[in-house]
């Protein structure tokens, strides 16, 4: 098992392995740097704890999601011997993976079209509501302006009335 000293997932898995009495060899990535670099290059998944069982690599988030998954994976391998891998097996696996990837890509394209459609609908709704909001704001501004003008007229009328009253008393 390739580990990193500060990795909490490594500690959890080591504790579980000890609880289950499953023997393991720990390899700190710093002490086994050349070996770890090879593992990273082979798997493309530089995450800890990475397991090596019978010459095969098992990585977190690719082959197992939790320490419980890792334990079940290890126990399953103990029961079921490794399969002989031939070029035919690899070729068939690659074809299957390619087909799965094409299916995922196609599904992603469909979802992307739906998202674009929703985005367009949202844009249209925003434009409609924006126009309605602009109209409403313009009406409110116009009403406010009318009130201000009315207040100014009243103020002017009051000033003129006060002037008239004061000129009568003079």
FIDOTOR-333206 format. One record per residue: residue number from 1; y, z, x of N, C-alpha, C in turn. Coordinates in steps of 0.001 Angstrom, whole numbers, plus 500000, padded with zeros to 6 digits. Example, Ala and Ser with C-alpha at 12.3 -4.5 7.8 and 13.67 -1.06 7.14 Angstrom:
<pts>
+-----+--------+--------+--------+--------+--------+--------+--------+--------+--------+
| seq |    nyy |    nzz |    nxx |   cayy |   cazz |   caxx |    cyy |    czz |    cxx |
+-----+--------+--------+--------+--------+--------+--------+--------+--------+--------+
|   1 | 494310 | 507800 | 513190 | 495500 | 507800 | 512300 | 496700 | 507800 | 513200 |
|   2 | 497750 | 507080 | 512850 | 498940 | 507140 | 513670 | 500030 | 507870 | 512900 |
+-----+--------+--------+--------+--------+--------+--------+--------+--------+--------+
</pts>
This chain:
<pts>
+-----+--------+--------+--------+--------+--------+--------+--------+--------+--------+
| seq |    nyy |    nzz |    nxx |   cayy |   cazz |   caxx |    cyy |    czz |    cxx |
+-----+--------+--------+--------+--------+--------+--------+--------+--------+--------+
|   1 | 498825 | 500000 | 500863 | 500000 | 500000 | 500000 | 501232 | 500000 | 500905 |
|   2 | 502113 | 499012 | 500706 | 503352 | 498932 | 501462 | 504406 | 499757 | 500726 |
|   3 | 505048 | 500647 | 501459 | 505993 | 501572 | 500846 | 507289 | 501652 | 501644 |
|   4 | 508238 | 502334 | 501021 | 509514 | 502645 | 501660 | 509706 | 504145 | 501451 |
|   5 | 510092 | 504902 | 502470 | 510169 | 506354 | 502371 | 511028 | 506871 | 501204 |
|   6 | 512102 | 506180 | 500872 | 512999 | 506680 | 499814 | 512648 | 506149 | 498421 |
|   7 | 511549 | 505405 | 498307 | 511167 | 504775 | 497038 | 510474 | 505788 | 496123 |
|   8 | 511125 | 506084 | 494992 | 510559 | 507049 | 494034 | 509310 | 506475 | 493348 |
|   9 | 509272 | 505157 | 493148 | 508101 | 504533 | 492524 | 506892 | 504648 | 493450 |
|  10 | 507138 | 504532 | 494753 | 506061 | 504687 | 495736 | 505486 | 506099 | 495650 |
|  11 | 506375 | 507083 | 495596 | 505934 | 508485 | 495514 | 505110 | 508725 | 494256 |
|  12 | 505598 | 508195 | 493122 | 504863 | 508371 | 491861 | 503467 | 507755 | 491947 |
|  13 | 503392 | 506552 | 492510 | 502091 | 505894 | 492595 | 501172 | 506636 | 493561 |
|  14 | 501704 | 507100 | 494692 | 500869 | 507860 | 495636 | 500329 | 509127 | 494967 |
|  15 | 501190 | 509818 | 494209 | 500747 | 511029 | 493495 | 499633 | 510693 | 492516 |
|  16 | 499804 | 509579 | 491768 | 498783 | 509174 | 490789 | 497479 | 508787 | 491479 |
|  17 | 497572 | 508095 | 492607 | 496368 | 507714 | 493347 | 495618 | 508960 | 493803 |
|  18 | 496365 | 509960 | 494262 | 495727 | 511207 | 494692 | 495107 | 511938 | 493501 |
|  19 | 495810 | 511977 | 492357 | 495250 | 512598 | 491143 | 493936 | 511929 | 490745 |
|  20 | 493909 | 510607 | 490837 | 492738 | 509827 | 490432 | 491692 | 509757 | 491543 |
|  21 | 492012 | 510381 | 492686 | 491118 | 510376 | 493848 | 490769 | 508942 | 494281 |
|  22 | 491783 | 508098 | 494287 | 491629 | 506715 | 494743 | 492179 | 506649 | 496162 |
|  23 | 491318 | 506324 | 497115 | 491791 | 506269 | 498508 | 492737 | 505080 | 498725 |
|  24 | 493672 | 505271 | 499626 | 494617 | 504204 | 499950 | 495136 | 504405 | 501366 |
|  25 | 495653 | 503343 | 501919 | 496292 | 503392 | 503230 | 497755 | 503051 | 502987 |
|  26 | 498627 | 503960 | 503417 | 500061 | 503729 | 503245 | 500616 | 503046 | 504487 |
|  27 | 501424 | 501994 | 504243 | 502064 | 501297 | 505344 | 503562 | 501263 | 505083 |
|  28 | 504282 | 502091 | 505842 | 505742 | 502117 | 505762 | 506250 | 500775 | 506278 |
|  29 | 507103 | 500139 | 505491 | 507567 | 498788 | 505833 | 508285 | 498739 | 507184 |
|  30 | 508921 | 499836 | 507593 | 509614 | 499827 | 508885 | 508625 | 499892 | 510049 |
|  31 | 507562 | 500655 | 509866 | 506566 | 500797 | 510927 | 505672 | 499553 | 511025 |
|  32 | 505587 | 498797 | 509949 | 504752 | 497590 | 509899 | 505628 | 496387 | 509531 |
|  33 | 506737 | 496267 | 510225 | 507766 | 495284 | 509864 | 507254 | 493840 | 509880 |
|  34 | 506522 | 493454 | 510932 | 506021 | 492075 | 510999 | 505063 | 491788 | 509841 |
|  35 | 504191 | 492738 | 509573 | 503237 | 492584 | 508471 | 503976 | 492508 | 507126 |
|  36 | 504963 | 493382 | 506955 | 505736 | 493393 | 505707 | 506504 | 492078 | 505527 |
|  37 | 507055 | 491544 | 506600 | 507752 | 490254 | 506515 | 506809 | 489149 | 506048 |
|  38 | 505573 | 489184 | 506510 | 504571 | 488199 | 506077 | 504270 | 488381 | 504590 |
|  39 | 504140 | 489627 | 504150 | 503866 | 489920 | 502736 | 505017 | 489400 | 501875 |
|  40 | 506244 | 489665 | 502294 | 507411 | 489186 | 501541 | 507408 | 487670 | 501434 |
|  41 | 507071 | 487020 | 502544 | 507076 | 485561 | 502548 | 505967 | 485011 | 501645 |
|  42 | 504802 | 485613 | 501684 | 503675 | 485148 | 500865 | 503905 | 485375 | 499371 |
|  43 | 504384 | 486564 | 499018 | 504505 | 486912 | 497598 | 505823 | 486463 | 497000 |
|  44 | 506863 | 486420 | 497815 | 508192 | 486119 | 497283 | 508751 | 487276 | 496472 |
|  45 | 508101 | 488435 | 496574 | 508515 | 489607 | 495797 | 508645 | 490800 | 496748 |
|  46 | 509817 | 490990 | 497348 | 509989 | 492081 | 498311 | 510312 | 493413 | 497629 |
|  47 | 509343 | 493915 | 496871 | 509562 | 495148 | 496102 | 508453 | 496140 | 496436 |
|  48 | 508794 | 497405 | 496412 | 507831 | 498471 | 496698 | 507441 | 499190 | 495420 |
|  49 | 506265 | 499732 | 495354 | 505149 | 499616 | 496272 | 504372 | 498323 | 496024 |
|  50 | 504099 | 497593 | 497069 | 503271 | 496396 | 496978 | 501872 | 496777 | 497455 |
|  51 | 500885 | 496384 | 496677 | 499498 | 496727 | 496989 | 498781 | 495528 | 497595 |
|  52 | 497885 | 495801 | 498532 | 497005 | 494764 | 499067 | 495581 | 495259 | 498843 |
|  53 | 494854 | 494508 | 498005 | 493484 | 494904 | 497669 | 492585 | 493691 | 497871 |
|  54 | 491591 | 493846 | 498708 | 490653 | 492759 | 499002 | 491375 | 491471 | 499380 |
|  55 | 492430 | 491594 | 500181 | 493150 | 490425 | 500656 | 494118 | 489824 | 499653 |
|  56 | 494217 | 490424 | 498488 | 495151 | 489929 | 497467 | 496308 | 490913 | 497329 |
|  57 | 497488 | 490385 | 497017 | 498687 | 491208 | 496894 | 499038 | 491416 | 495417 |
|  58 | 499483 | 492622 | 495114 | 499893 | 492980 | 493761 | 501263 | 493641 | 493844 |
|  59 | 502199 | 493055 | 493131 | 503595 | 493475 | 493242 | 504108 | 494058 | 491931 |
|  60 | 505010 | 495048 | 492036 | 505634 | 495605 | 490842 | 506414 | 494524 | 490092 |
|  61 | 506464 | 494639 | 488791 | 507183 | 493735 | 487887 | 506586 | 492339 | 487840 |
|  62 | 505584 | 492080 | 488660 | 504881 | 490805 | 488582 | 503447 | 491056 | 488127 |
|  63 | 502784 | 492009 | 488784 | 501384 | 492287 | 488482 | 501178 | 493610 | 487741 |
|  64 | 502135 | 494515 | 487886 | 502069 | 495788 | 487150 | 503483 | 496298 | 486913 |
|  65 | 503654 | 497011 | 485794 | 504985 | 497481 | 485391 | 505196 | 498974 | 485665 |
|  66 | 504103 | 499716 | 485773 | 504221 | 501171 | 485954 | 503091 | 501651 | 486851 |
|  67 | 503158 | 502923 | 487233 | 502084 | 503471 | 488049 | 500773 | 503460 | 487261 |
|  68 | 500859 | 503659 | 485941 | 499662 | 503624 | 485086 | 499041 | 502225 | 485114 |
|  69 | 499885 | 501186 | 485031 | 499388 | 499811 | 485119 | 498709 | 499572 | 486473 |
|  70 | 499315 | 500089 | 487534 | 498757 | 499901 | 488875 | 497384 | 500566 | 488982 |
|  71 | 497257 | 501764 | 488435 | 495969 | 502480 | 488462 | 494922 | 501674 | 487696 |
|  72 | 495291 | 501195 | 486506 | 494343 | 500390 | 485717 | 493968 | 499106 | 486445 |
|  73 | 494923 | 498499 | 487119 | 494672 | 497287 | 487893 | 493668 | 497580 | 489005 |
|  74 | 493889 | 498664 | 489730 | 493002 | 499040 | 490842 | 491604 | 499339 | 490318 |
|  75 | 491516 | 500096 | 489239 | 490197 | 500426 | 488672 | 489491 | 499166 | 488187 |
|  76 | 490249 | 498236 | 487619 | 489661 | 496985 | 487151 | 489111 | 496157 | 488295 |
|  77 | 489808 | 496159 | 489412 | 489361 | 495404 | 490589 | 488102 | 496036 | 491159 |
|  78 | 488013 | 497374 | 491111 | 486824 | 498055 | 491618 | 485593 | 497659 | 490807 |
|  79 | 485771 | 497454 | 489514 | 484661 | 497096 | 488624 | 484305 | 495618 | 488778 |
|  80 | 485347 | 494774 | 488832 | 485172 | 493319 | 488868 | 485453 | 492812 | 490280 |
|  81 | 484453 | 492248 | 490938 | 484681 | 491763 | 492303 | 485665 | 490597 | 492312 |
|  82 | 486344 | 490386 | 493435 | 487303 | 489275 | 493499 | 486613 | 487924 | 493317 |
|  83 | 487334 | 486995 | 492724 | 486824 | 485651 | 492486 | 487012 | 484831 | 493757 |
|  84 | 486019 | 484000 | 494076 | 486190 | 483092 | 495200 | 487235 | 482060 | 494815 |
|  85 | 488225 | 481919 | 495649 | 489298 | 480986 | 495374 | 489051 | 479716 | 496178 |
|  86 | 489003 | 478607 | 495442 | 488826 | 477307 | 496083 | 490087 | 476486 | 495856 |
|  87 | 490172 | 475353 | 496526 | 491315 | 474464 | 496307 | 491346 | 473985 | 494859 |
|  88 | 490160 | 473771 | 494264 | 490108 | 473368 | 492853 | 490700 | 474447 | 491959 |
|  89 | 490378 | 475714 | 492248 | 490911 | 476830 | 491464 | 492429 | 476887 | 491588 |
|  90 | 492914 | 476732 | 492794 | 494368 | 476765 | 493025 | 495028 | 475601 | 492307 |
|  91 | 494430 | 474400 | 492413 | 494994 | 473216 | 491767 | 495074 | 473416 | 490252 |
|  92 | 494001 | 473918 | 489658 | 493986 | 474147 | 488206 | 495010 | 475220 | 487811 |
|  93 | 495145 | 476242 | 488627 | 496137 | 477291 | 488348 | 497549 | 476728 | 488395 |
|  94 | 497799 | 475861 | 489372 | 499126 | 475251 | 489491 | 499412 | 474371 | 488279 |
|  95 | 498410 | 473579 | 487845 | 498607 | 472730 | 486662 | 498917 | 473586 | 485429 |
|  96 | 498179 | 474683 | 485274 | 498406 | 475575 | 484127 | 499788 | 476190 | 484206 |
|  97 | 500174 | 476645 | 485379 | 501493 | 477243 | 485558 | 502590 | 476228 | 485263 |
|  98 | 502403 | 474981 | 485748 | 503391 | 473934 | 485485 | 503532 | 473682 | 483982 |
|  99 | 502404 | 473620 | 483276 | 502437 | 473394 | 481826 | 503141 | 474553 | 481122 |
| 100 | 502834 | 475764 | 481526 | 503493 | 476934 | 480936 | 504987 | 476901 | 481210 |
| 101 | 505359 | 476521 | 482413 | 506771 | 476436 | 482772 | 507463 | 475363 | 481934 |
| 102 | 506804 | 474219 | 481745 | 507379 | 473154 | 480911 | 507573 | 473635 | 479474 |
| 103 | 506594 | 474373 | 478954 | 506714 | 474913 | 477590 | 507874 | 475893 | 477484 |
| 104 | 508004 | 476745 | 478481 | 509105 | 477716 | 478487 | 510438 | 476981 | 478575 |
| 105 | 510499 | 475965 | 479431 | 511730 | 475186 | 479576 | 512097 | 474512 | 478254 |
| 106 | 511098 | 473963 | 477577 | 511336 | 473312 | 476286 | 511847 | 474334 | 475260 |
| 107 | 511214 | 475496 | 475206 | 511657 | 476540 | 474279 | 513070 | 476997 | 474616 |
| 108 | 513346 | 477108 | 475899 | 514687 | 477502 | 476337 | 515711 | 476464 | 475884 |
| 109 | 515353 | 475175 | 475992 | 516241 | 474107 | 475546 | 516543 | 474214 | 474064 |
| 110 | 515526 | 474523 | 473266 | 515723 | 474686 | 471817 | 516651 | 475851 | 471541 |
| 111 | 516403 | 476967 | 472204 | 517256 | 478148 | 472018 | 518681 | 477839 | 472459 |
| 112 | 518822 | 477127 | 473570 | 520150 | 476769 | 474072 | 520895 | 475898 | 473066 |
| 113 | 520204 | 474944 | 472434 | 520831 | 474108 | 471397 | 521304 | 474980 | 470234 |
| 114 | 520471 | 475941 | 469827 | 520852 | 476829 | 468732 | 522070 | 477661 | 469105 |
| 115 | 522094 | 478144 | 470337 | 523236 | 478935 | 470804 | 524499 | 478080 | 470811 |
| 116 | 524374 | 476841 | 471284 | 525539 | 475946 | 471287 | 526027 | 475684 | 469865 |
| 117 | 525089 | 475500 | 468922 | 525456 | 475303 | 467524 | 526184 | 476514 | 466967 |
| 118 | 525660 | 477706 | 467273 | 526310 | 478937 | 466818 | 527691 | 479086 | 467444 |
| 119 | 527793 | 478720 | 468710 | 529083 | 478799 | 469397 | 530100 | 477876 | 468722 |
| 120 | 529656 | 476682 | 468353 | 530546 | 475737 | 467664 | 530967 | 476292 | 466303 |
| 121 | 530003 | 476872 | 465581 | 530321 | 477466 | 464275 | 531318 | 478613 | 464430 |
| 122 | 531103 | 479430 | 465447 | 532033 | 480541 | 465705 | 533414 | 479994 | 466041 |
| 123 | 533452 | 478917 | 466840 | 534731 | 478286 | 467166 | 535432 | 477786 | 465919 |
| 124 | 534674 | 477147 | 465018 | 535259 | 476660 | 463761 | 535778 | 477815 | 462913 |
| 125 | 534968 | 478878 | 462811 | 535394 | 480045 | 462023 | 536631 | 480682 | 462638 |
| 126 | 536643 | 480750 | 463973 | 537813 | 481327 | 464645 | 539053 | 480506 | 464348 |
| 127 | 538908 | 479171 | 464346 | 540052 | 478298 | 464066 | 540549 | 478523 | 462635 |
| 128 | 539595 | 478591 | 461687 | 539982 | 478807 | 460279 | 540659 | 480161 | 460124 |
| 129 | 540023 | 481194 | 460662 | 540609 | 482525 | 460530 | 541913 | 482620 | 461312 |
| 130 | 541973 | 481916 | 462446 | 543207 | 481909 | 463227 | 544342 | 481281 | 462444 |
| 131 | 544057 | 480175 | 461741 | 545082 | 479536 | 460917 | 545499 | 480464 | 459780 |
| 132 | 544499 | 481084 | 459159 | 544818 | 482017 | 458072 | 545639 | 483181 | 458596 |
| 133 | 545266 | 483680 | 459766 | 545997 | 484786 | 460367 | 547417 | 484351 | 460716 |
| 134 | 547557 | 483153 | 461287 | 548898 | 482642 | 461601 | 549748 | 482518 | 460341 |
| 135 | 549170 | 481980 | 459285 | 549892 | 481838 | 458015 | 550307 | 483206 | 457504 |
| 136 | 549367 | 484147 | 457548 | 549658 | 485504 | 457088 | 550751 | 486146 | 457937 |
| 137 | 550665 | 485976 | 459255 | 551676 | 486549 | 460145 | 553040 | 485908 | 459912 |
| 138 | 553055 | 484587 | 459681 | 554315 | 483902 | 459406 | 554932 | 484419 | 458113 |
| 139 | 554080 | 484620 | 457083 | 554578 | 485157 | 455815 | 555147 | 486559 | 456011 |
| 140 | 554430 | 487378 | 456773 | 554900 | 488747 | 457025 | 556220 | 488721 | 457794 |
| 141 | 556327 | 487840 | 458787 | 557566 | 487737 | 459568 | 558713 | 487274 | 458676 |
| 142 | 558423 | 486322 | 457805 | 559453 | 485824 | 456890 | 559921 | 486937 | 455947 |
| 143 | 558983 | 487690 | 455411 | 559338 | 488805 | 454516 | 560153 | 489851 | 455279 |
| 144 | 559748 | 490142 | 456504 | 560487 | 491114 | 457317 | 561908 | 490625 | 457573 |
| 145 | 562033 | 489344 | 457906 | 563354 | 488766 | 458151 | 564232 | 488833 | 456900 |
| 146 | 563626 | 488560 | 455754 | 564380 | 488642 | 454491 | 564856 | 490073 | 454238 |
| 147 | 564000 | 491045 | 454512 | 564384 | 492454 | 454337 | 565533 | 492817 | 455289 |
| 148 | 565447 | 492329 | 456524 | 566512 | 492616 | 457499 | 567830 | 492012 | 457020 |
| 149 | 567769 | 490752 | 456578 | 568980 | 490098 | 456063 | 569538 | 490850 | 454862 |
| 150 | 568661 | 491297 | 453976 | 569105 | 492064 | 452792 | 569776 | 493363 | 453225 |
| 151 | 569175 | 494037 | 454214 | 569765 | 495283 | 454721 | 571126 | 495014 | 455369 |
| 152 | 571226 | 493919 | 456102 | 572506 | 493559 | 456724 | 573572 | 493264 | 455654 |
| 153 | 573172 | 492553 | 454568 | 574118 | 492280 | 453477 | 574593 | 493574 | 452838 |
| 154 | 573653 | 494468 | 452585 | 574011 | 495750 | 451955 | 574945 | 496536 | 452865 |
| 155 | 574612 | 496527 | 454166 | 575435 | 497242 | 455130 | 576853 | 496648 | 455149 |
| 156 | 576954 | 495333 | 455132 | 578252 | 494663 | 455116 | 579014 | 495011 | 453839 |
| 157 | 578299 | 494982 | 452698 | 578935 | 495327 | 451419 | 579460 | 496766 | 451440 |
| 158 | 578677 | 497663 | 452005 | 579098 | 499070 | 452065 | 580329 | 499194 | 452957 |
| 159 | 580337 | 498507 | 454094 | 581485 | 498565 | 455004 | 582740 | 498030 | 454314 |
| 160 | 582596 | 496914 | 453601 | 583741 | 496338 | 452888 | 584227 | 497283 | 451790 |
| 161 | 583279 | 497903 | 451131 | 583660 | 498851 | 450064 | 584420 | 500031 | 450654 |
| 162 | 583968 | 500520 | 451802 | 584639 | 501641 | 452463 | 586025 | 501209 | 452917 |
| 163 | 586186 | 500007 | 453411 | 587472 | 499491 | 453856 | 588447 | 499433 | 452681 |
| 164 | 587975 | 498914 | 451541 | 588807 | 498801 | 450355 | 589262 | 500181 | 449900 |
| 165 | 588307 | 501107 | 449887 | 588659 | 502481 | 449434 | 589658 | 503128 | 450398 |
| 166 | 589488 | 502901 | 451683 | 590415 | 503521 | 452620 | 591773 | 502839 | 452580 |
| 167 | 591854 | 501538 | 452282 | 593160 | 500890 | 452193 | 593898 | 501319 | 450937 |
| 168 | 593202 | 501717 | 449882 | 593858 | 502216 | 448670 | 594521 | 503552 | 448946 |
| 169 | 593957 | 504364 | 449746 | 594485 | 505705 | 450015 | 595571 | 505707 | 451073 |
| 170 | 595802 | 504675 | 451718 | 596828 | 504638 | 452752 | 598158 | 504334 | 452217 |
+-----+--------+--------+--------+--------+--------+--------+--------+--------+--------+
</pts>
